[in-house]
Amino acid sequence: MASFEKIGMLMGNAAKLGKAVLYSRGLHMGGLDGYQRVIAGIYGTPDRVPVIVQPYTYAMAMHGIPARIFFTRAQPFIHASWNMASYFGFDFWSPVFDFYNIELEALGQKLIWREGSEPDVDSAHPLIGSETDFRRLRPPVPGKDGRMPFVLEAYKRYMEIMRVPPMVYACSPFTMAVLIRGYVNIIRDMRRNPGFVHRIMEFLSMEVVVPWIHKMAEVTNTSLVVMSDAWASQPNMTTEMVREFCLPYVEKVIRATSSPLRTVLDTGSWGEGSVRDPLEVLEIKMRMILQGNPFPSLRPLFLLVWNEDYEAVGIPFFRRYADSNKVCLMLNFRPELIETIRPEHITDRVCAILKEGAGKGRFVLLVNLVPVESPVENVRALVEAVRRFGAYPIREDLEPGELRLPPARPFAEWVREEGLPV
């Protein structure tokens, strides 16, 4: 994308953002597109609940693209993702790849490739088998090593199509340390050789994650960087372990990469349903969001809670907590339900989430994963249920009614006539 095109895109994006934020505060100047609906949902009250999707392997399966092509070539990855999200009518989509692996692969970690799914770390052969292995490590060249060029090219293609900067992803240094060293090894190191763990964390934070975030931000001018931290979760780790070995480095990364126009946060962890006091986990998650972010009220901050936890603890608990901290509550829709239950039951579940979670705003529904065997009708039912029942103000007596899906062309036909080539 030429520099003048990028400037034009950024100016247009600023105007869209401004309109969305004003709408969220009650100043309605026309309708919202899907992107603006998401922004308004993060900052306040949109016209209805926004629903976003990570197309991921479902987009790959719908197009019949081999995994090694989908996760290494920017055009089929981005075009297939756009096709999937557009066909179903999601408000917005995020270009999610196997973001836990990008920095690790660039460091030299071996991956296992399987057809029909994303690549995974070869846990039988962790890159750091010993302190000697660690001393041999050299930081990757940001944007050059491994599949980093694929990621940057995918982001560029995303901007050409969507005309807005993407939300970009990095692997949290804590989760990276677990993957690169091995879970059993890292637990043993925390007890017997904590200094070694801290050296690993310092290296991954400041010499791997920080330069990679800077490179992605340079290419995209993104306003939001999300580090995902699956291993900083209970019961994988105790809260004491997370406070000692994770939080200090999250703060370092955020302080080194945030700017007045860029928010960096660490999310993706879970565990409120696995502990006696869910507030203990929530306070850790809020620290991972807020550390190093001045003027939090101006930041696009969201508290992501996974279905395992809100089903165990109850959605109203998280709704009250998000309101008290003045942040957006983001809930995912349980992926297995999209694959296994009937469309009318999808509608029932959507309405239950909206009734308890949507509140007066600051709410986003996330479809983080659609299992590859999920019926197309179930995905359509999910999106249509949000459209029909998610208008603000949400009715206190909201009950699902009969939902008749409008006629739709088969996906292959739609792609031929309206989709992007893959």
ROSEDO-256886 format. One record per residue (C-alpha): residue number from 0; residue in three letters; x, y, z. Coordinates in steps of 0.02 Angstrom, whole numbers, plus 50000, padded with zeros to 5 digits. Layout:
N
n: NUM res: ALA xx: X yy: Y zz: Z
...
This chain:
422
n: 0 res: MET xx: 50000 yy: 50000 zz: 50000
n: 1 res: ALA xx: 50075 yy: 50166 zz: 49945
n: 2 res: SER xx: 50107 yy: 50297 zz: 50079
n: 3 res: PHE xx: 49974 yy: 50417 zz: 50014
n: 4 res: GLU xx: 49847 yy: 50275 zz: 50013
n: 5 res: LYS xx: 49894 yy: 50233 zz: 50191
n: 6 res: ILE xx: 49871 yy: 50414 zz: 50245
n: 7 res: GLY xx: 49700 yy: 50418 zz: 50162
n: 8 res: MET xx: 49652 yy: 50255 zz: 50246
n: 9 res: LEU xx: 49707 yy: 50320 zz: 50416
n: 10 res: MET xx: 49610 yy: 50481 zz: 50395
n: 11 res: GLY xx: 49455 yy: 50385 zz: 50344
n: 12 res: ASN xx: 49478 yy: 50268 zz: 50491
n: 13 res: ALA xx: 49491 yy: 50415 zz: 50611
n: 14 res: ALA xx: 49326 yy: 50482 zz: 50547
n: 15 res: LYS xx: 49242 yy: 50312 zz: 50567
n: 16 res: LEU xx: 49312 yy: 50295 zz: 50742
n: 17 res: GLY xx: 49252 yy: 50468 zz: 50791
n: 18 res: LYS xx: 49076 yy: 50434 zz: 50729
n: 19 res: ALA xx: 49071 yy: 50267 zz: 50821
n: 20 res: VAL xx: 49131 yy: 50339 zz: 50986
n: 21 res: LEU xx: 49006 yy: 50483 zz: 50976
n: 22 res: TYR xx: 48867 yy: 50359 zz: 50937
n: 23 res: SER xx: 48918 yy: 50257 zz: 51090
n: 24 res: ARG xx: 48893 yy: 50414 zz: 51194
n: 25 res: GLY xx: 48719 yy: 50447 zz: 51125
n: 26 res: LEU xx: 48756 yy: 50565 zz: 50981
n: 27 res: HIS xx: 48680 yy: 50473 zz: 50832
n: 28 res: MET xx: 48730 yy: 50542 zz: 50663
n: 29 res: GLY xx: 48669 yy: 50410 zz: 50541
n: 30 res: GLY xx: 48686 yy: 50222 zz: 50552
n: 31 res: LEU xx: 48836 yy: 50113 zz: 50594
n: 32 res: ASP xx: 48930 yy: 49992 zz: 50485
n: 33 res: GLY xx: 48995 yy: 49832 zz: 50564
n: 34 res: TYR xx: 49165 yy: 49904 zz: 50611
n: 35 res: GLN xx: 49087 yy: 50057 zz: 50691
n: 36 res: ARG xx: 48964 yy: 49946 zz: 50784
n: 37 res: VAL xx: 49110 yy: 49852 zz: 50864
n: 38 res: ILE xx: 49196 yy: 50015 zz: 50914
n: 39 res: ALA xx: 49034 yy: 50084 zz: 50985
n: 40 res: GLY xx: 49009 yy: 49921 zz: 51078
n: 41 res: ILE xx: 49180 yy: 49935 zz: 51158
n: 42 res: TYR xx: 49157 yy: 50116 zz: 51214
n: 43 res: GLY xx: 48971 yy: 50122 zz: 51254
n: 44 res: THR xx: 48802 yy: 50083 zz: 51176
n: 45 res: PRO xx: 48786 yy: 50040 zz: 50991
n: 46 res: ASP xx: 48624 yy: 50012 zz: 50897
n: 47 res: ARG xx: 48636 yy: 49826 zz: 50934
n: 48 res: VAL xx: 48758 yy: 49699 zz: 51003
n: 49 res: PRO xx: 48906 yy: 49676 zz: 50885
n: 50 res: VAL xx: 48961 yy: 49500 zz: 50840
n: 51 res: ILE xx: 49136 yy: 49470 zz: 50775
n: 52 res: VAL xx: 49218 yy: 49313 zz: 50709
n: 53 res: GLN xx: 49389 yy: 49236 zz: 50691
n: 54 res: PRO xx: 49364 yy: 49143 zz: 50525
n: 55 res: TYR xx: 49518 yy: 49034 zz: 50549
n: 56 res: THR xx: 49503 yy: 48849 zz: 50506
n: 57 res: TYR xx: 49318 yy: 48858 zz: 50460
n: 58 res: ALA xx: 49361 yy: 48975 zz: 50317
n: 59 res: MET xx: 49499 yy: 48855 zz: 50267
n: 60 res: ALA xx: 49380 yy: 48707 zz: 50268
n: 61 res: MET xx: 49241 yy: 48797 zz: 50174
n: 62 res: HIS xx: 49362 yy: 48829 zz: 50031
n: 63 res: GLY xx: 49452 yy: 48662 zz: 50040
n: 64 res: ILE xx: 49622 yy: 48744 zz: 50059
n: 65 res: PRO xx: 49766 yy: 48635 zz: 50124
n: 66 res: ALA xx: 49826 yy: 48691 zz: 50295
n: 67 res: ARG xx: 50005 yy: 48723 zz: 50241
n: 68 res: ILE xx: 49944 yy: 48840 zz: 50104
n: 69 res: PHE xx: 49815 yy: 48928 zz: 50213
n: 70 res: PHE xx: 49940 yy: 48966 zz: 50351
n: 71 res: THR xx: 50085 yy: 49016 zz: 50238
n: 72 res: ARG xx: 50010 yy: 49115 zz: 50092
n: 73 res: ALA xx: 49932 yy: 49284 zz: 50124
n: 74 res: GLN xx: 49807 yy: 49291 zz: 49981
n: 75 res: PRO xx: 49712 yy: 49128 zz: 50012
n: 76 res: PHE xx: 49718 yy: 49160 zz: 50199
n: 77 res: ILE xx: 49645 yy: 49335 zz: 50192
n: 78 res: HIS xx: 49527 yy: 49308 zz: 50045
n: 79 res: ALA xx: 49453 yy: 49148 zz: 50118
n: 80 res: SER xx: 49432 yy: 49233 zz: 50287
n: 81 res: TRP xx: 49344 yy: 49383 zz: 50208
n: 82 res: ASN xx: 49231 yy: 49268 zz: 50108
n: 83 res: MET xx: 49179 yy: 49170 zz: 50262
n: 84 res: ALA xx: 49144 yy: 49324 zz: 50369
n: 85 res: SER xx: 49053 yy: 49415 zz: 50230
n: 86 res: TYR xx: 48946 yy: 49267 zz: 50178
n: 87 res: PHE xx: 48874 yy: 49250 zz: 50353
n: 88 res: GLY xx: 48860 yy: 49437 zz: 50384
n: 89 res: PHE xx: 48968 yy: 49456 zz: 50538
n: 90 res: ASP xx: 48993 yy: 49635 zz: 50593
n: 91 res: PHE xx: 49180 yy: 49619 zz: 50588
n: 92 res: TRP xx: 49318 yy: 49490 zz: 50577
n: 93 res: SER xx: 49495 yy: 49477 zz: 50637
n: 94 res: PRO xx: 49639 yy: 49399 zz: 50537
n: 95 res: VAL xx: 49683 yy: 49264 zz: 50662
n: 96 res: PHE xx: 49815 yy: 49135 zz: 50621
n: 97 res: ASP xx: 49912 yy: 49020 zz: 50738
n: 98 res: PHE xx: 49983 yy: 49170 zz: 50830
n: 99 res: TYR xx: 50058 yy: 49065 zz: 50970
n: 100 res: ASN xx: 50183 yy: 48994 zz: 50847
n: 101 res: ILE xx: 50248 yy: 49140 zz: 50744
n: 102 res: GLU xx: 50386 yy: 49203 zz: 50858
n: 103 res: LEU xx: 50430 yy: 49026 zz: 50913
n: 104 res: GLU xx: 50449 yy: 48964 zz: 50735
n: 105 res: ALA xx: 50556 yy: 49116 zz: 50695
n: 106 res: LEU xx: 50668 yy: 49067 zz: 50841
n: 107 res: GLY xx: 50686 yy: 48891 zz: 50771
n: 108 res: GLN xx: 50552 yy: 48791 zz: 50864
n: 109 res: LYS xx: 50490 yy: 48642 zz: 50763
n: 110 res: LEU xx: 50305 yy: 48633 zz: 50721
n: 111 res: ILE xx: 50191 yy: 48488 zz: 50681
n: 112 res: TRP xx: 50078 yy: 48511 zz: 50529
n: 113 res: ARG xx: 49913 yy: 48419 zz: 50518
n: 114 res: GLU xx: 49784 yy: 48430 zz: 50382
n: 115 res: GLY xx: 49624 yy: 48519 zz: 50431
n: 116 res: SER xx: 49699 yy: 48616 zz: 50577
n: 117 res: GLU xx: 49829 yy: 48747 zz: 50621
n: 118 res: PRO xx: 50010 yy: 48694 zz: 50651
n: 119 res: ASP xx: 50059 yy: 48655 zz: 50830
n: 120 res: VAL xx: 50220 yy: 48660 zz: 50930
n: 121 res: ASP xx: 50315 yy: 48496 zz: 50932
n: 122 res: SER xx: 50304 yy: 48477 zz: 51121
n: 123 res: ALA xx: 50413 yy: 48321 zz: 51115
n: 124 res: HIS xx: 50558 yy: 48428 zz: 51056
n: 125 res: PRO xx: 50555 yy: 48596 zz: 51147
n: 126 res: LEU xx: 50682 yy: 48720 zz: 51082
n: 127 res: ILE xx: 50754 yy: 48752 zz: 51255
n: 128 res: GLY xx: 50801 yy: 48581 zz: 51322
n: 129 res: SER xx: 50934 yy: 48651 zz: 51437
n: 130 res: GLU xx: 51019 yy: 48812 zz: 51491
n: 131 res: THR xx: 51149 yy: 48779 zz: 51357
n: 132 res: ASP xx: 51013 yy: 48780 zz: 51225
n: 133 res: PHE xx: 50950 yy: 48945 zz: 51292
n: 134 res: ARG xx: 51122 yy: 49025 zz: 51283
n: 135 res: ARG xx: 51131 yy: 48977 zz: 51099
n: 136 res: LEU xx: 50968 yy: 49067 zz: 51056
n: 137 res: ARG xx: 50975 yy: 49223 zz: 50951
n: 138 res: PRO xx: 50825 yy: 49339 zz: 50929
n: 139 res: PRO xx: 50739 yy: 49327 zz: 50760
n: 140 res: VAL xx: 50748 yy: 49467 zz: 50635
n: 141 res: PRO xx: 50575 yy: 49547 zz: 50649
n: 142 res: GLY xx: 50476 yy: 49522 zz: 50490
n: 143 res: LYS xx: 50610 yy: 49415 zz: 50408
n: 144 res: ASP xx: 50622 yy: 49246 zz: 50497
n: 145 res: GLY xx: 50501 yy: 49101 zz: 50496
n: 146 res: ARG xx: 50325 yy: 49148 zz: 50440
n: 147 res: MET xx: 50339 yy: 49328 zz: 50495
n: 148 res: PRO xx: 50338 yy: 49387 zz: 50313
n: 149 res: PHE xx: 50174 yy: 49292 zz: 50288
n: 150 res: VAL xx: 50097 yy: 49382 zz: 50437
n: 151 res: LEU xx: 50149 yy: 49555 zz: 50376
n: 152 res: GLU xx: 50090 yy: 49521 zz: 50199
n: 153 res: ALA xx: 49924 yy: 49456 zz: 50267
n: 154 res: TYR xx: 49900 yy: 49616 zz: 50367
n: 155 res: LYS xx: 49937 yy: 49721 zz: 50212
n: 156 res: ARG xx: 49808 yy: 49626 zz: 50111
n: 157 res: TYR xx: 49683 yy: 49644 zz: 50253
n: 158 res: MET xx: 49705 yy: 49833 zz: 50250
n: 159 res: GLU xx: 49683 yy: 49840 zz: 50062
n: 160 res: ILE xx: 49516 yy: 49751 zz: 50077
n: 161 res: MET xx: 49448 yy: 49818 zz: 50241
n: 162 res: ARG xx: 49519 yy: 49995 zz: 50232
n: 163 res: VAL xx: 49556 yy: 49994 zz: 50418
n: 164 res: PRO xx: 49710 yy: 49936 zz: 50514
n: 165 res: PRO xx: 49696 yy: 49761 zz: 50586
n: 166 res: MET xx: 49702 yy: 49710 zz: 50767
n: 167 res: VAL xx: 49873 yy: 49627 zz: 50771
n: 168 res: TYR xx: 49924 yy: 49479 zz: 50877
n: 169 res: ALA xx: 50078 yy: 49426 zz: 50972
n: 170 res: CYS xx: 50112 yy: 49279 zz: 51084
n: 171 res: SER xx: 50131 yy: 49330 zz: 51265
n: 172 res: PRO xx: 50308 yy: 49300 zz: 51331
n: 173 res: PHE xx: 50241 yy: 49191 zz: 51472
n: 174 res: THR xx: 50146 yy: 49073 zz: 51358
n: 175 res: MET xx: 50293 yy: 49075 zz: 51239
n: 176 res: ALA xx: 50409 yy: 49022 zz: 51379
n: 177 res: VAL xx: 50296 yy: 48874 zz: 51421
n: 178 res: LEU xx: 50289 yy: 48819 zz: 51239
n: 179 res: ILE xx: 50474 yy: 48841 zz: 51204
n: 180 res: ARG xx: 50533 yy: 48756 zz: 51364
n: 181 res: GLY xx: 50392 yy: 48630 zz: 51395
n: 182 res: TYR xx: 50260 yy: 48635 zz: 51530
n: 183 res: VAL xx: 50339 yy: 48508 zz: 51647
n: 184 res: ASN xx: 50510 yy: 48586 zz: 51628
n: 185 res: ILE xx: 50450 yy: 48764 zz: 51661
n: 186 res: ILE xx: 50356 yy: 48710 zz: 51818
n: 187 res: ARG xx: 50512 yy: 48623 zz: 51881
n: 188 res: ASP xx: 50619 yy: 48775 zz: 51839
n: 189 res: MET xx: 50502 yy: 48892 zz: 51934
n: 190 res: ARG xx: 50533 yy: 48790 zz: 52092
n: 191 res: ARG xx: 50715 yy: 48742 zz: 52073
n: 192 res: ASN xx: 50792 yy: 48874 zz: 51961
n: 193 res: PRO xx: 50681 yy: 49029 zz: 51956
n: 194 res: GLY xx: 50825 yy: 49138 zz: 51896
n: 195 res: PHE xx: 50831 yy: 49037 zz: 51736
n: 196 res: VAL xx: 50646 yy: 49067 zz: 51706
n: 197 res: HIS xx: 50669 yy: 49253 zz: 51732
n: 198 res: ARG xx: 50812 yy: 49255 zz: 51607
n: 199 res: ILE xx: 50703 yy: 49167 zz: 51480
n: 200 res: MET xx: 50561 yy: 49290 zz: 51513
n: 201 res: GLU xx: 50674 yy: 49441 zz: 51496
n: 202 res: PHE xx: 50742 yy: 49378 zz: 51330
n: 203 res: LEU xx: 50573 yy: 49334 zz: 51257
n: 204 res: SER xx: 50494 yy: 49497 zz: 51315
n: 205 res: MET xx: 50623 yy: 49624 zz: 51264
n: 206 res: GLU xx: 50716 yy: 49538 zz: 51121
n: 207 res: VAL xx: 50576 yy: 49441 zz: 51037
n: 208 res: VAL xx: 50402 yy: 49510 zz: 51076
n: 209 res: VAL xx: 50442 yy: 49696 zz: 51086
n: 210 res: PRO xx: 50535 yy: 49706 zz: 50918
n: 211 res: TRP xx: 50399 yy: 49601 zz: 50834
n: 212 res: ILE xx: 50261 yy: 49715 zz: 50899
n: 213 res: HIS xx: 50357 yy: 49867 zz: 50839
n: 214 res: LYS xx: 50377 yy: 49790 zz: 50666
n: 215 res: MET xx: 50192 yy: 49746 zz: 50651
n: 216 res: ALA xx: 50145 yy: 49921 zz: 50710
n: 217 res: GLU xx: 50264 yy: 49999 zz: 50584
n: 218 res: VAL xx: 50183 yy: 49903 zz: 50441
n: 219 res: THR xx: 50001 yy: 49924 zz: 50494
n: 220 res: ASN xx: 49988 yy: 50081 zz: 50603
n: 221 res: THR xx: 49874 yy: 49976 zz: 50711
n: 222 res: SER xx: 49789 yy: 50051 zz: 50863
n: 223 res: LEU xx: 49768 yy: 49885 zz: 50954
n: 224 res: VAL xx: 49893 yy: 49747 zz: 50989
n: 225 res: VAL xx: 49833 yy: 49592 zz: 51082
n: 226 res: MET xx: 49951 yy: 49471 zz: 51166
n: 227 res: SER xx: 49868 yy: 49305 zz: 51202
n: 228 res: ASP xx: 49916 yy: 49214 zz: 51361
n: 229 res: ALA xx: 49830 yy: 49045 zz: 51370
n: 230 res: TRP xx: 49957 yy: 48971 zz: 51490
n: 231 res: ALA xx: 49939 yy: 49113 zz: 51616
n: 232 res: SER xx: 49779 yy: 49029 zz: 51672
n: 233 res: GLN xx: 49712 yy: 48924 zz: 51813
n: 234 res: PRO xx: 49730 yy: 48780 zz: 51842
n: 235 res: ASN xx: 49883 yy: 48775 zz: 51727
n: 236 res: MET xx: 49974 yy: 48896 zz: 51842
n: 237 res: THR xx: 49940 yy: 48961 zz: 52015
n: 238 res: THR xx: 49901 yy: 49145 zz: 52034
n: 239 res: GLU xx: 50065 yy: 49163 zz: 52131
n: 240 res: MET xx: 50163 yy: 49096 zz: 51982
n: 241 res: VAL xx: 50075 yy: 49215 zz: 51865
n: 242 res: ARG xx: 50112 yy: 49364 zz: 51978
n: 243 res: GLU xx: 50296 yy: 49321 zz: 51989
n: 244 res: PHE xx: 50338 yy: 49259 zz: 51816
n: 245 res: CYS xx: 50209 yy: 49340 zz: 51702
n: 246 res: LEU xx: 50145 yy: 49509 zz: 51760
n: 247 res: PRO xx: 50313 yy: 49600 zz: 51775
n: 248 res: TYR xx: 50354 yy: 49557 zz: 51595
n: 249 res: VAL xx: 50182 yy: 49600 zz: 51530
n: 250 res: GLU xx: 50210 yy: 49772 zz: 51604
n: 251 res: LYS xx: 50381 yy: 49786 zz: 51520
n: 252 res: VAL xx: 50312 yy: 49742 zz: 51350
n: 253 res: ILE xx: 50162 yy: 49859 zz: 51366
n: 254 res: ARG xx: 50270 yy: 50005 zz: 51423
n: 255 res: ALA xx: 50394 yy: 49974 zz: 51282
n: 256 res: THR xx: 50265 yy: 49963 zz: 51143
n: 257 res: SER xx: 50112 yy: 50067 zz: 51192
n: 258 res: SER xx: 50094 yy: 50244 zz: 51126
n: 259 res: PRO xx: 49961 yy: 50380 zz: 51136
n: 260 res: LEU xx: 49883 yy: 50304 zz: 50980
n: 261 res: ARG xx: 49918 yy: 50121 zz: 51012
n: 262 res: THR xx: 49848 yy: 50009 zz: 51149
n: 263 res: VAL xx: 49939 yy: 49849 zz: 51194
n: 264 res: LEU xx: 49857 yy: 49725 zz: 51311
n: 265 res: ASP xx: 49873 yy: 49545 zz: 51366
n: 266 res: THR xx: 49717 yy: 49439 zz: 51358
n: 267 res: GLY xx: 49662 yy: 49263 zz: 51320
n: 268 res: SER xx: 49689 yy: 49190 zz: 51492
n: 269 res: TRP xx: 49551 yy: 49103 zz: 51588
n: 270 res: GLY xx: 49519 yy: 49014 zz: 51753
n: 271 res: GLU xx: 49387 yy: 49108 zz: 51852
n: 272 res: GLY xx: 49284 yy: 48948 zz: 51859
n: 273 res: SER xx: 49431 yy: 48847 zz: 51925
n: 274 res: VAL xx: 49467 yy: 48941 zz: 52086
n: 275 res: ARG xx: 49375 yy: 48977 zz: 52248
n: 276 res: ASP xx: 49380 yy: 49165 zz: 52223
n: 277 res: PRO xx: 49350 yy: 49219 zz: 52042
n: 278 res: LEU xx: 49393 yy: 49398 zz: 52089
n: 279 res: GLU xx: 49574 yy: 49346 zz: 52115
n: 280 res: VAL xx: 49587 yy: 49292 zz: 51934
n: 281 res: LEU xx: 49491 yy: 49445 zz: 51871
n: 282 res: GLU xx: 49608 yy: 49563 zz: 51962
n: 283 res: ILE xx: 49756 yy: 49479 zz: 51877
n: 284 res: LYS xx: 49672 yy: 49494 zz: 51708
n: 285 res: MET xx: 49636 yy: 49678 zz: 51737
n: 286 res: ARG xx: 49819 yy: 49707 zz: 51780
n: 287 res: MET xx: 49868 yy: 49621 zz: 51618
n: 288 res: ILE xx: 49753 yy: 49742 zz: 51526
n: 289 res: LEU xx: 49790 yy: 49903 zz: 51617
n: 290 res: GLN xx: 49975 yy: 49899 zz: 51656
n: 291 res: GLY xx: 50067 yy: 50036 zz: 51565
n: 292 res: ASN xx: 49911 yy: 50107 zz: 51484
n: 293 res: PRO xx: 49886 yy: 50289 zz: 51536
n: 294 res: PHE xx: 49712 yy: 50363 zz: 51518
n: 295 res: PRO xx: 49622 yy: 50194 zz: 51516
n: 296 res: SER xx: 49454 yy: 50276 zz: 51480
n: 297 res: LEU xx: 49520 yy: 50324 zz: 51307
n: 298 res: ARG xx: 49585 yy: 50149 zz: 51267
n: 299 res: PRO xx: 49487 yy: 50013 zz: 51175
n: 300 res: LEU xx: 49499 yy: 49897 zz: 51325
n: 301 res: PHE xx: 49396 yy: 49738 zz: 51343
n: 302 res: LEU xx: 49383 yy: 49600 zz: 51471
n: 303 res: LEU xx: 49375 yy: 49433 zz: 51381
n: 304 res: VAL xx: 49289 yy: 49293 zz: 51477
n: 305 res: TRP xx: 49281 yy: 49117 zz: 51405
n: 306 res: ASN xx: 49128 yy: 49005 zz: 51409
n: 307 res: GLU xx: 49208 yy: 48881 zz: 51529
n: 308 res: ASP xx: 49213 yy: 49018 zz: 51659
n: 309 res: TYR xx: 49051 yy: 49114 zz: 51631
n: 310 res: GLU xx: 48956 yy: 48949 zz: 51626
n: 311 res: ALA xx: 49031 yy: 48900 zz: 51794
n: 312 res: VAL xx: 49021 yy: 49068 zz: 51882
n: 313 res: GLY xx: 48874 yy: 49150 zz: 51794
n: 314 res: ILE xx: 48870 yy: 49292 zz: 51668
n: 315 res: PRO xx: 48793 yy: 49423 zz: 51787
n: 316 res: PHE xx: 48949 yy: 49413 zz: 51898
n: 317 res: PHE xx: 49060 yy: 49464 zz: 51752
n: 318 res: ARG xx: 48937 yy: 49595 zz: 51691
n: 319 res: ARG xx: 48942 yy: 49681 zz: 51861
n: 320 res: TYR xx: 49131 yy: 49671 zz: 51868
n: 321 res: ALA xx: 49153 yy: 49746 zz: 51694
n: 322 res: ASP xx: 49032 yy: 49886 zz: 51735
n: 323 res: SER xx: 49121 yy: 49926 zz: 51897
n: 324 res: ASN xx: 49287 yy: 49938 zz: 51803
n: 325 res: LYS xx: 49210 yy: 50032 zz: 51655
n: 326 res: VAL xx: 49274 yy: 49911 zz: 51523
n: 327 res: CYS xx: 49190 yy: 49815 zz: 51384
n: 328 res: LEU xx: 49138 yy: 49636 zz: 51423
n: 329 res: MET xx: 49177 yy: 49514 zz: 51284
n: 330 res: LEU xx: 49104 yy: 49339 zz: 51292
n: 331 res: ASN xx: 49138 yy: 49199 zz: 51170
n: 332 res: PHE xx: 49005 yy: 49081 zz: 51105
n: 333 res: ARG xx: 49045 yy: 48901 zz: 51152
n: 334 res: PRO xx: 49119 yy: 48825 zz: 50993
n: 335 res: GLU xx: 49055 yy: 48649 zz: 51022
n: 336 res: LEU xx: 48876 yy: 48711 zz: 51021
n: 337 res: ILE xx: 48895 yy: 48780 zz: 50846
n: 338 res: GLU xx: 48943 yy: 48606 zz: 50789
n: 339 res: THR xx: 48823 yy: 48497 zz: 50886
n: 340 res: ILE xx: 48654 yy: 48577 zz: 50923
n: 341 res: ARG xx: 48507 yy: 48627 zz: 50814
n: 342 res: PRO xx: 48485 yy: 48806 zz: 50747
n: 343 res: GLU xx: 48338 yy: 48842 zz: 50864
n: 344 res: HIS xx: 48446 yy: 48796 zz: 51013
n: 345 res: ILE xx: 48581 yy: 48913 zz: 50947
n: 346 res: THR xx: 48450 yy: 49051 zz: 50957
n: 347 res: ASP xx: 48404 yy: 49002 zz: 51135
n: 348 res: ARG xx: 48586 yy: 49012 zz: 51188
n: 349 res: VAL xx: 48616 yy: 49178 zz: 51101
n: 350 res: CYS xx: 48466 yy: 49255 zz: 51188
n: 351 res: ALA xx: 48523 yy: 49190 zz: 51358
n: 352 res: ILE xx: 48693 yy: 49272 zz: 51333
n: 353 res: LEU xx: 48616 yy: 49436 zz: 51274
n: 354 res: LYS xx: 48493 yy: 49443 zz: 51417
n: 355 res: GLU xx: 48625 yy: 49420 zz: 51551
n: 356 res: GLY xx: 48778 yy: 49495 zz: 51468
n: 357 res: ALA xx: 48733 yy: 49636 zz: 51349
n: 358 res: GLY xx: 48684 yy: 49760 zz: 51484
n: 359 res: LYS xx: 48670 yy: 49940 zz: 51426
n: 360 res: GLY xx: 48820 yy: 49926 zz: 51312
n: 361 res: ARG xx: 49006 yy: 49894 zz: 51320
n: 362 res: PHE xx: 48977 yy: 49718 zz: 51260
n: 363 res: VAL xx: 49039 yy: 49615 zz: 51113
n: 364 res: LEU xx: 48997 yy: 49436 zz: 51067
n: 365 res: LEU xx: 49147 yy: 49341 zz: 50999
n: 366 res: VAL xx: 49141 yy: 49187 zz: 50889
n: 367 res: ASN xx: 49321 yy: 49137 zz: 50920
n: 368 res: LEU xx: 49310 yy: 48969 zz: 50834
n: 369 res: VAL xx: 49188 yy: 48881 zz: 50719
n: 370 res: PRO xx: 49229 yy: 48693 zz: 50717
n: 371 res: VAL xx: 49260 yy: 48634 zz: 50540
n: 372 res: GLU xx: 49113 yy: 48512 zz: 50543
n: 373 res: SER xx: 48986 yy: 48644 zz: 50598
n: 374 res: PRO xx: 48827 yy: 48655 zz: 50492
n: 375 res: VAL xx: 48813 yy: 48815 zz: 50391
n: 376 res: GLU xx: 48636 yy: 48838 zz: 50458
n: 377 res: ASN xx: 48701 yy: 48847 zz: 50636
n: 378 res: VAL xx: 48821 yy: 48988 zz: 50595
n: 379 res: ARG xx: 48685 yy: 49081 zz: 50503
n: 380 res: ALA xx: 48566 yy: 49057 zz: 50650
n: 381 res: LEU xx: 48694 yy: 49130 zz: 50770
n: 382 res: VAL xx: 48719 yy: 49289 zz: 50669
n: 383 res: GLU xx: 48533 yy: 49310 zz: 50633
n: 384 res: ALA xx: 48487 yy: 49287 zz: 50816
n: 385 res: VAL xx: 48603 yy: 49428 zz: 50867
n: 386 res: ARG xx: 48529 yy: 49540 zz: 50734
n: 387 res: ARG xx: 48351 yy: 49504 zz: 50785
n: 388 res: PHE xx: 48364 yy: 49500 zz: 50974
n: 389 res: GLY xx: 48518 yy: 49606 zz: 51008
n: 390 res: ALA xx: 48448 yy: 49781 zz: 50978
n: 391 res: TYR xx: 48474 yy: 49905 zz: 51120
n: 392 res: PRO xx: 48395 yy: 49928 zz: 51241
n: 393 res: ILE xx: 48394 yy: 49741 zz: 51276
n: 394 res: ARG xx: 48223 yy: 49688 zz: 51341
n: 395 res: GLU xx: 48226 yy: 49629 zz: 51521
n: 396 res: ASP xx: 48096 yy: 49496 zz: 51477
n: 397 res: LEU xx: 48191 yy: 49441 zz: 51321
n: 398 res: GLU xx: 48137 yy: 49269 zz: 51265
n: 399 res: PRO xx: 48184 yy: 49186 zz: 51100
n: 400 res: GLY xx: 48047 yy: 49180 zz: 50972
n: 401 res: GLU xx: 48038 yy: 49080 zz: 50813
n: 402 res: LEU xx: 48184 yy: 49123 zz: 50700
n: 403 res: ARG xx: 48162 yy: 49091 zz: 50516
n: 404 res: LEU xx: 48323 yy: 49106 zz: 50420
n: 405 res: PRO xx: 48310 yy: 49208 zz: 50260
n: 406 res: PRO xx: 48351 yy: 49115 zz: 50099
n: 407 res: ALA xx: 48535 yy: 49105 zz: 50058
n: 408 res: ARG xx: 48634 yy: 49048 zz: 49908
n: 409 res: PRO xx: 48752 yy: 48901 zz: 49931
n: 410 res: PHE xx: 48923 yy: 48961 zz: 49984
n: 411 res: ALA xx: 49013 yy: 48902 zz: 49826
n: 412 res: GLU xx: 48890 yy: 48997 zz: 49718
n: 413 res: TRP xx: 48905 yy: 49153 zz: 49825
n: 414 res: VAL xx: 49095 yy: 49148 zz: 49812
n: 415 res: ARG xx: 49088 yy: 49135 zz: 49623
n: 416 res: GLU xx: 48974 yy: 49287 zz: 49610
n: 417 res: GLU xx: 49026 yy: 49399 zz: 49754
n: 418 res: GLY xx: 49178 yy: 49326 zz: 49841
n: 419 res: LEU xx: 49365 yy: 49351 zz: 49823
n: 420 res: PRO xx: 49474 yy: 49226 zz: 49730
n: 421 res: VAL xx: 49577 yy: 49112 zz: 49839
